[in-house]
Amino acid sequence: MNIDNFFKNGKLIVIPRKKKAKEELFHILASKFQYDKSYNEKEVNNILVKTYDDYALLRRYLVDTGYLKRDLYGKHYWRIKKSK
């Protein structure tokens, strides 16, 4: 699925509504994180804000959809292999 229409000048302008487009977006965002590396919240925010101003919303989506995991305190995040 091509989600280019949701971007302008490299920035996300709207989060897709359709599930398939959202999954593609989250897959692209997750690819910005390395496996086997721990990120603090600030590092995650700095990566995501380059794509969308509401980086907290993207961070929550990535966790809720299983692309990122976080510790119980929300201080450390890491990318996981998402099962289909």
Biopython code that builds the backbone (N, CA, C, O; Angstrom):
import numpy as np
from Bio.PDB.StructureBuilder import StructureBuilder

atoms = [
    (1, "MET", "N", (0.843, -1.178, 0.000)),
    (1, "MET", "CA", (0.000, 0.000, 0.000)),
    (1, "MET", "C", (0.890, 1.244, 0.000)),
    (1, "MET", "O", (1.885, 1.305, 0.722)),
    (2, "ASN", "N", (0.532, 2.203, -0.791)),
    (2, "ASN", "CA", (1.282, 3.452, -0.895)),
    (2, "ASN", "C", (0.650, 4.501, 0.017)),
    (2, "ASN", "O", (-0.512, 4.868, -0.159)),
    (3, "ILE", "N", (1.412, 4.971, 0.977)),
    (3, "ILE", "CA", (0.874, 5.967, 1.903)),
    (3, "ILE", "C", (1.485, 7.351, 1.680)),
    (3, "ILE", "O", (1.404, 8.215, 2.552)),
    (4, "ASP", "N", (2.084, 7.555, 0.536)),
    (4, "ASP", "CA", (2.714, 8.842, 0.222)),
    (4, "ASP", "C", (1.747, 10.014, 0.321)),
    (4, "ASP", "O", (2.161, 11.129, 0.639)),
    (5, "ASN", "N", (0.465, 9.779, 0.055)),
    (5, "ASN", "CA", (-0.517, 10.861, 0.099)),
    (5, "ASN", "C", (-0.720, 11.427, 1.502)),
    (5, "ASN", "O", (-1.302, 12.501, 1.659)),
    (6, "PHE", "N", (-0.255, 10.726, 2.500)),
    (6, "PHE", "CA", (-0.400, 11.179, 3.877)),
    (6, "PHE", "C", (0.768, 12.059, 4.320)),
    (6, "PHE", "O", (0.795, 12.540, 5.453)),
    (7, "PHE", "N", (1.736, 12.265, 3.419)),
    (7, "PHE", "CA", (2.932, 13.040, 3.721)),
    (7, "PHE", "C", (3.032, 14.268, 2.830)),
    (7, "PHE", "O", (2.579, 14.261, 1.685)),
    (8, "LYS", "N", (3.627, 15.312, 3.367)),
    (8, "LYS", "CA", (3.952, 16.506, 2.584)),
    (8, "LYS", "C", (5.317, 16.994, 3.047)),
    (8, "LYS", "O", (5.520, 17.277, 4.228)),
    (9, "ASN", "N", (6.242, 17.087, 2.112)),
    (9, "ASN", "CA", (7.614, 17.509, 2.419)),
    (9, "ASN", "C", (8.238, 16.659, 3.528)),
    (9, "ASN", "O", (8.950, 17.172, 4.391)),
    (10, "GLY", "N", (7.961, 15.353, 3.490)),
    (10, "GLY", "CA", (8.564, 14.433, 4.442)),
    (10, "GLY", "C", (7.899, 14.377, 5.804)),
    (10, "GLY", "O", (8.321, 13.599, 6.661)),
    (11, "LYS", "N", (6.867, 15.186, 6.024)),
    (11, "LYS", "CA", (6.153, 15.197, 7.311)),
    (11, "LYS", "C", (4.765, 14.587, 7.131)),
    (11, "LYS", "O", (4.086, 14.822, 6.131)),
    (12, "LEU", "N", (4.372, 13.813, 8.104)),
    (12, "LEU", "CA", (3.041, 13.232, 8.117)),
    (12, "LEU", "C", (2.025, 14.343, 8.366)),
    (12, "LEU", "O", (2.155, 15.093, 9.334)),
    (13, "ILE", "N", (1.012, 14.456, 7.500)),
    (13, "ILE", "CA", (0.018, 15.514, 7.688)),
    (13, "ILE", "C", (-1.254, 14.993, 8.340)),
    (13, "ILE", "O", (-1.982, 15.747, 8.985)),
    (14, "VAL", "N", (-1.515, 13.720, 8.172)),
    (14, "VAL", "CA", (-2.679, 13.111, 8.815)),
    (14, "VAL", "C", (-2.405, 11.624, 9.002)),
    (14, "VAL", "O", (-1.793, 10.981, 8.149)),
    (15, "ILE", "N", (-2.862, 11.092, 10.122)),
    (15, "ILE", "CA", (-2.723, 9.659, 10.377)),
    (15, "ILE", "C", (-3.850, 8.946, 9.627)),
    (15, "ILE", "O", (-5.018, 9.303, 9.783)),
    (16, "PRO", "N", (-3.516, 7.959, 8.831)),
    (16, "PRO", "CA", (-4.545, 7.255, 8.055)),
    (16, "PRO", "C", (-5.614, 6.647, 8.958)),
    (16, "PRO", "O", (-5.342, 6.268, 10.097)),
    (17, "ARG", "N", (-6.821, 6.562, 8.436)),
    (17, "ARG", "CA", (-7.926, 5.946, 9.186)),
    (17, "ARG", "C", (-8.016, 4.444, 8.936)),
    (17, "ARG", "O", (-8.342, 3.668, 9.834)),
    (18, "LYS", "N", (-7.724, 4.055, 7.709)),
    (18, "LYS", "CA", (-7.855, 2.637, 7.360)),
    (18, "LYS", "C", (-6.743, 1.821, 8.004)),
    (18, "LYS", "O", (-5.583, 2.229, 8.051)),
    (19, "LYS", "N", (-7.140, 0.658, 8.494)),
    (19, "LYS", "CA", (-6.210, -0.195, 9.240)),
    (19, "LYS", "C", (-4.968, -0.552, 8.431)),
    (19, "LYS", "O", (-3.854, -0.508, 8.954)),
    (20, "LYS", "N", (-5.149, -0.905, 7.161)),
    (20, "LYS", "CA", (-4.012, -1.328, 6.339)),
    (20, "LYS", "C", (-3.009, -0.187, 6.164)),
    (20, "LYS", "O", (-1.800, -0.411, 6.220)),
    (21, "ALA", "N", (-3.498, 1.016, 5.955)),
    (21, "ALA", "CA", (-2.621, 2.181, 5.797)),
    (21, "ALA", "C", (-1.921, 2.505, 7.115)),
    (21, "ALA", "O", (-0.744, 2.866, 7.123)),
    (22, "LYS", "N", (-2.640, 2.378, 8.224)),
    (22, "LYS", "CA", (-2.026, 2.608, 9.539)),
    (22, "LYS", "C", (-0.901, 1.613, 9.785)),
    (22, "LYS", "O", (0.181, 1.982, 10.243)),
    (23, "GLU", "N", (-1.167, 0.349, 9.477)),
    (23, "GLU", "CA", (-0.145, -0.684, 9.676)),
    (23, "GLU", "C", (1.102, -0.371, 8.854)),
    (23, "GLU", "O", (2.222, -0.540, 9.335)),
    (24, "GLU", "N", (0.914, 0.079, 7.631)),
    (24, "GLU", "CA", (2.055, 0.445, 6.788)),
    (24, "GLU", "C", (2.821, 1.612, 7.405)),
    (24, "GLU", "O", (4.052, 1.600, 7.440)),
    (25, "LEU", "N", (2.100, 2.614, 7.891)),
    (25, "LEU", "CA", (2.735, 3.763, 8.541)),
    (25, "LEU", "C", (3.538, 3.307, 9.757)),
    (25, "LEU", "O", (4.695, 3.696, 9.917)),
    (26, "PHE", "N", (2.941, 2.498, 10.603)),
    (26, "PHE", "CA", (3.627, 2.057, 11.819)),
    (26, "PHE", "C", (4.838, 1.192, 11.492)),
    (26, "PHE", "O", (5.851, 1.247, 12.189)),
    (27, "HIS", "N", (4.736, 0.403, 10.447)),
    (27, "HIS", "CA", (5.881, -0.401, 10.005)),
    (27, "HIS", "C", (7.033, 0.516, 9.582)),
    (27, "HIS", "O", (8.188, 0.274, 9.934)),
    (28, "ILE", "N", (6.714, 1.555, 8.836)),
    (28, "ILE", "CA", (7.734, 2.523, 8.401)),
    (28, "ILE", "C", (8.351, 3.221, 9.610)),
    (28, "ILE", "O", (9.570, 3.370, 9.689)),
    (29, "LEU", "N", (7.513, 3.646, 10.544)),
    (29, "LEU", "CA", (8.030, 4.323, 11.737)),
    (29, "LEU", "C", (8.896, 3.387, 12.576)),
    (29, "LEU", "O", (9.943, 3.791, 13.082)),
    (30, "ALA", "N", (8.461, 2.148, 12.722)),
    (30, "ALA", "CA", (9.229, 1.183, 13.516)),
    (30, "ALA", "C", (10.599, 0.937, 12.897)),
    (30, "ALA", "O", (11.564, 0.662, 13.610)),
    (31, "SER", "N", (10.687, 1.033, 11.578)),
    (31, "SER", "CA", (11.969, 0.783, 10.911)),
    (31, "SER", "C", (13.014, 1.845, 11.259)),
    (31, "SER", "O", (14.193, 1.666, 10.951)),
    (32, "LYS", "N", (12.614, 2.921, 11.880)),
    (32, "LYS", "CA", (13.545, 3.963, 12.308)),
    (32, "LYS", "C", (14.267, 3.584, 13.607)),
    (32, "LYS", "O", (15.186, 4.274, 14.049)),
    (33, "PHE", "N", (13.828, 2.471, 14.207)),
    (33, "PHE", "CA", (14.419, 1.987, 15.456)),
    (33, "PHE", "C", (15.160, 0.687, 15.207)),
    (33, "PHE", "O", (14.705, -0.161, 14.439)),
    (34, "GLN", "N", (16.296, 0.535, 15.856)),
    (34, "GLN", "CA", (17.103, -0.677, 15.708)),
    (34, "GLN", "C", (16.616, -1.746, 16.680)),
    (34, "GLN", "O", (16.152, -1.454, 17.782)),
    (35, "TYR", "N", (16.740, -2.992, 16.234)),
    (35, "TYR", "CA", (16.494, -4.108, 17.150)),
    (35, "TYR", "C", (17.633, -4.160, 18.161)),
    (35, "TYR", "O", (18.734, -3.684, 17.882)),
    (36, "ASP", "N", (17.379, -4.723, 19.307)),
    (36, "ASP", "CA", (18.390, -4.939, 20.349)),
    (36, "ASP", "C", (19.027, -3.641, 20.835)),
    (36, "ASP", "O", (20.185, -3.635, 21.253)),
    (37, "LYS", "N", (18.275, -2.544, 20.783)),
    (37, "LYS", "CA", (18.764, -1.279, 21.308)),
    (37, "LYS", "C", (17.675, -0.680, 22.176)),
    (37, "LYS", "O", (16.502, -0.667, 21.802)),
    (38, "SER", "N", (18.075, -0.182, 23.343)),
    (38, "SER", "CA", (17.144, 0.463, 24.250)),
    (38, "SER", "C", (17.188, 1.969, 24.009)),
    (38, "SER", "O", (18.262, 2.556, 23.880)),
    (39, "TYR", "N", (16.013, 2.584, 23.950)),
    (39, "TYR", "CA", (15.889, 4.022, 23.753)),
    (39, "TYR", "C", (15.178, 4.617, 24.960)),
    (39, "TYR", "O", (14.224, 4.035, 25.477)),
    (40, "ASN", "N", (15.645, 5.776, 25.406)),
    (40, "ASN", "CA", (14.876, 6.454, 26.442)),
    (40, "ASN", "C", (13.760, 7.249, 25.756)),
    (40, "ASN", "O", (13.749, 7.379, 24.532)),
    (41, "GLU", "N", (12.834, 7.773, 26.537)),
    (41, "GLU", "CA", (11.670, 8.450, 25.958)),
    (41, "GLU", "C", (12.062, 9.646, 25.100)),
    (41, "GLU", "O", (11.452, 9.892, 24.059)),
    (42, "LYS", "N", (13.060, 10.379, 25.524)),
    (42, "LYS", "CA", (13.505, 11.546, 24.763)),
    (42, "LYS", "C", (14.041, 11.139, 23.392)),
    (42, "LYS", "O", (13.772, 11.809, 22.395)),
    (43, "GLU", "N", (14.795, 10.046, 23.341)),
    (43, "GLU", "CA", (15.320, 9.554, 22.063)),
    (43, "GLU", "C", (14.185, 9.132, 21.124)),
    (43, "GLU", "O", (14.223, 9.421, 19.928)),
    (44, "VAL", "N", (13.179, 8.452, 21.670)),
    (44, "VAL", "CA", (12.030, 8.046, 20.871)),
    (44, "VAL", "C", (11.316, 9.285, 20.333)),
    (44, "VAL", "O", (10.970, 9.354, 19.153)),
    (45, "ASN", "N", (11.102, 10.259, 21.213)),
    (45, "ASN", "CA", (10.430, 11.493, 20.804)),
    (45, "ASN", "C", (11.198, 12.212, 19.699)),
    (45, "ASN", "O", (10.601, 12.694, 18.737)),
    (46, "ASN", "N", (12.512, 12.283, 19.836)),
    (46, "ASN", "CA", (13.338, 12.966, 18.829)),
    (46, "ASN", "C", (13.267, 12.280, 17.466)),
    (46, "ASN", "O", (13.340, 12.946, 16.433)),
    (47, "ILE", "N", (13.129, 10.984, 17.457)),
    (47, "ILE", "CA", (13.000, 10.247, 16.200)),
    (47, "ILE", "C", (11.622, 10.500, 15.586)),
    (47, "ILE", "O", (11.513, 10.748, 14.385)),
    (48, "LEU", "N", (10.583, 10.439, 16.399)),
    (48, "LEU", "CA", (9.220, 10.543, 15.881)),
    (48, "LEU", "C", (8.809, 11.960, 15.505)),
    (48, "LEU", "O", (8.009, 12.140, 14.587)),
    (49, "VAL", "N", (9.338, 12.970, 16.190)),
    (49, "VAL", "CA", (8.945, 14.354, 15.890)),
    (49, "VAL", "C", (9.392, 14.773, 14.496)),
    (49, "VAL", "O", (8.848, 15.722, 13.932)),
    (50, "LYS", "N", (10.358, 14.089, 13.945)),
    (50, "LYS", "CA", (10.803, 14.384, 12.576)),
    (50, "LYS", "C", (9.727, 13.999, 11.557)),
    (50, "LYS", "O", (9.725, 14.488, 10.428)),
    (51, "THR", "N", (8.819, 13.120, 11.970)),
    (51, "THR", "CA", (7.758, 12.657, 11.085)),
    (51, "THR", "C", (6.432, 13.364, 11.354)),
    (51, "THR", "O", (5.694, 13.674, 10.418)),
    (52, "TYR", "N", (6.123, 13.623, 12.633)),
    (52, "TYR", "CA", (4.806, 14.158, 12.994)),
    (52, "TYR", "C", (4.952, 14.947, 14.287)),
    (52, "TYR", "O", (5.634, 14.508, 15.213)),
    (53, "ASP", "N", (4.313, 16.115, 14.352)),
    (53, "ASP", "CA", (4.461, 16.974, 15.532)),
    (53, "ASP", "C", (3.925, 16.334, 16.808)),
    (53, "ASP", "O", (4.475, 16.557, 17.887)),
    (54, "ASP", "N", (2.867, 15.548, 16.699)),
    (54, "ASP", "CA", (2.325, 14.873, 17.881)),
    (54, "ASP", "C", (3.036, 13.528, 18.055)),
    (54, "ASP", "O", (2.451, 12.461, 17.871)),
    (55, "TYR", "N", (4.311, 13.619, 18.413)),
    (55, "TYR", "CA", (5.145, 12.424, 18.564)),
    (55, "TYR", "C", (4.640, 11.509, 19.660)),
    (55, "TYR", "O", (4.830, 10.295, 19.580)),
    (56, "ALA", "N", (3.992, 12.068, 20.698)),
    (56, "ALA", "CA", (3.477, 11.242, 21.794)),
    (56, "ALA", "C", (2.390, 10.297, 21.290)),
    (56, "ALA", "O", (2.303, 9.149, 21.725)),
    (57, "LEU", "N", (1.566, 10.788, 20.375)),
    (57, "LEU", "CA", (0.523, 9.946, 19.791)),
    (57, "LEU", "C", (1.143, 8.812, 18.982)),
    (57, "LEU", "O", (0.702, 7.666, 19.080)),
    (58, "LEU", "N", (2.156, 9.123, 18.189)),
    (58, "LEU", "CA", (2.835, 8.076, 17.419)),
    (58, "LEU", "C", (3.491, 7.061, 18.339)),
    (58, "LEU", "O", (3.426, 5.856, 18.095)),
    (59, "ARG", "N", (4.121, 7.550, 19.391)),
    (59, "ARG", "CA", (4.789, 6.655, 20.353)),
    (59, "ARG", "C", (3.769, 5.694, 20.960)),
    (59, "ARG", "O", (4.026, 4.496, 21.080)),
    (60, "ARG", "N", (2.623, 6.226, 21.336)),
    (60, "ARG", "CA", (1.575, 5.391, 21.934)),
    (60, "ARG", "C", (1.061, 4.352, 20.929)),
    (60, "ARG", "O", (0.877, 3.184, 21.274)),
    (61, "TYR", "N", (0.829, 4.792, 19.674)),
    (61, "TYR", "CA", (0.393, 3.857, 18.639)),
    (61, "TYR", "C", (1.411, 2.737, 18.442)),
    (61, "TYR", "O", (1.031, 1.571, 18.325)),
    (62, "LEU", "N", (2.686, 3.072, 18.403)),
    (62, "LEU", "CA", (3.719, 2.053, 18.184)),
    (62, "LEU", "C", (3.745, 1.035, 19.320)),
    (62, "LEU", "O", (3.968, -0.153, 19.087)),
    (63, "VAL", "N", (3.520, 1.493, 20.534)),
    (63, "VAL", "CA", (3.472, 0.584, 21.677)),
    (63, "VAL", "C", (2.186, -0.238, 21.636)),
    (63, "VAL", "O", (2.212, -1.457, 21.802)),
    (64, "ASP", "N", (1.063, 0.442, 21.414)),
    (64, "ASP", "CA", (-0.232, -0.245, 21.422)),
    (64, "ASP", "C", (-0.355, -1.290, 20.311)),
    (64, "ASP", "O", (-1.046, -2.295, 20.480)),
    (65, "THR", "N", (0.304, -1.062, 19.189)),
    (65, "THR", "CA", (0.216, -2.008, 18.070)),
    (65, "THR", "C", (1.327, -3.050, 18.089)),
    (65, "THR", "O", (1.387, -3.906, 17.206)),
    (66, "GLY", "N", (2.205, -2.987, 19.083)),
    (66, "GLY", "CA", (3.205, -4.034, 19.258)),
    (66, "GLY", "C", (4.488, -3.863, 18.468)),
    (66, "GLY", "O", (5.262, -4.812, 18.341)),
    (67, "TYR", "N", (4.730, -2.674, 17.935)),
    (67, "TYR", "CA", (5.991, -2.438, 17.231)),
    (67, "TYR", "C", (7.107, -2.068, 18.206)),
    (67, "TYR", "O", (8.274, -2.387, 17.978)),
    (68, "LEU", "N", (6.740, -1.399, 19.282)),
    (68, "LEU", "CA", (7.697, -1.061, 20.338)),
    (68, "LEU", "C", (7.162, -1.591, 21.655)),
    (68, "LEU", "O", (5.952, -1.683, 21.859)),
    (69, "LYS", "N", (8.071, -1.935, 22.537)),
    (69, "LYS", "CA", (7.731, -2.284, 23.916)),
    (69, "LYS", "C", (8.324, -1.213, 24.817)),
    (69, "LYS", "O", (9.286, -0.539, 24.450)),
    (70, "ARG", "N", (7.744, -1.067, 25.991)),
    (70, "ARG", "CA", (8.311, -0.134, 26.971)),
    (70, "ARG", "C", (8.282, -0.779, 28.345)),
    (70, "ARG", "O", (7.492, -1.684, 28.615)),
    (71, "ASP", "N", (9.161, -0.290, 29.201)),
    (71, "ASP", "CA", (9.175, -0.821, 30.559)),
    (71, "ASP", "C", (7.962, -0.293, 31.326)),
    (71, "ASP", "O", (7.228, 0.561, 30.828)),
    (72, "LEU", "N", (7.760, -0.795, 32.517)),
    (72, "LEU", "CA", (6.590, -0.419, 33.316)),
    (72, "LEU", "C", (6.534, 1.063, 33.650)),
    (72, "LEU", "O", (5.459, 1.598, 33.922)),
    (73, "TYR", "N", (7.672, 1.724, 33.632)),
    (73, "TYR", "CA", (7.732, 3.139, 34.004)),
    (73, "TYR", "C", (7.709, 4.064, 32.795)),
    (73, "TYR", "O", (7.680, 5.284, 32.954)),
    (74, "GLY", "N", (7.720, 3.508, 31.599)),
    (74, "GLY", "CA", (7.690, 4.313, 30.385)),
    (74, "GLY", "C", (8.978, 5.062, 30.120)),
    (74, "GLY", "O", (8.984, 6.076, 29.421)),
    (75, "LYS", "N", (10.071, 4.564, 30.680)),
    (75, "LYS", "CA", (11.354, 5.257, 30.529)),
    (75, "LYS", "C", (12.237, 4.634, 29.458)),
    (75, "LYS", "O", (13.101, 5.311, 28.900)),
    (76, "HIS", "N", (12.036, 3.366, 29.165)),
    (76, "HIS", "CA", (12.867, 2.673, 28.184)),
    (76, "HIS", "C", (11.982, 1.969, 27.166)),
    (76, "HIS", "O", (10.992, 1.325, 27.514)),
    (77, "TYR", "N", (12.360, 2.105, 25.913)),
    (77, "TYR", "CA", (11.614, 1.540, 24.790)),
    (77, "TYR", "C", (12.568, 0.718, 23.938)),
    (77, "TYR", "O", (13.762, 1.009, 23.880)),
    (78, "TRP", "N", (12.044, -0.307, 23.276)),
    (78, "TRP", "CA", (12.854, -1.092, 22.364)),
    (78, "TRP", "C", (11.937, -1.682, 21.291)),
    (78, "TRP", "O", (10.751, -1.922, 21.519)),
    (79, "ARG", "N", (12.522, -1.905, 20.127)),
    (79, "ARG", "CA", (11.783, -2.467, 18.994)),
    (79, "ARG", "C", (11.739, -3.978, 19.123)),
    (79, "ARG", "O", (12.719, -4.610, 19.517)),
    (80, "ILE", "N", (10.609, -4.540, 18.791)),
    (80, "ILE", "CA", (10.465, -5.988, 18.815)),
    (80, "ILE", "C", (10.023, -6.481, 17.447)),
    (80, "ILE", "O", (9.503, -5.717, 16.634)),
    (81, "LYS", "N", (10.232, -7.740, 17.211)),
    (81, "LYS", "CA", (9.749, -8.338, 15.977)),
    (81, "LYS", "C", (8.255, -8.566, 16.132)),
    (81, "LYS", "O", (7.819, -9.308, 17.013)),
    (82, "LYS", "N", (7.491, -7.939, 15.292)),
    (82, "LYS", "CA", (6.035, -8.026, 15.369)),
    (82, "LYS", "C", (5.566, -9.302, 14.685)),
    (82, "LYS", "O", (5.923, -9.569, 13.537)),
    (83, "SER", "N", (4.769, -10.080, 15.390)),
    (83, "SER", "CA", (4.205, -11.286, 14.787)),
    (83, "SER", "C", (2.908, -10.912, 14.065)),
    (83, "SER", "O", (2.170, -10.022, 14.488)),
    (84, "LYS", "N", (2.662, -11.610, 12.981)),
    (84, "LYS", "CA", (1.456, -11.293, 12.191)),
    (84, "LYS", "C", (0.301, -12.166, 12.539)),
    (84, "LYS", "O", (-0.778, -12.022, 11.963)),
]
sb = StructureBuilder()
sb.init_structure("model")
sb.init_model(0)
sb.init_chain("A")
sb.init_seg("    ")
for serial, (resi, resn, name, xyz) in enumerate(atoms, 1):
    if name == "N":
        sb.init_residue(resn, " ", resi, " ")
    sb.init_atom(name, np.array(xyz, "f"), 0.0, 1.0, " ", f" {name:<3s}", serial, name[0])
structure = sb.get_structure()
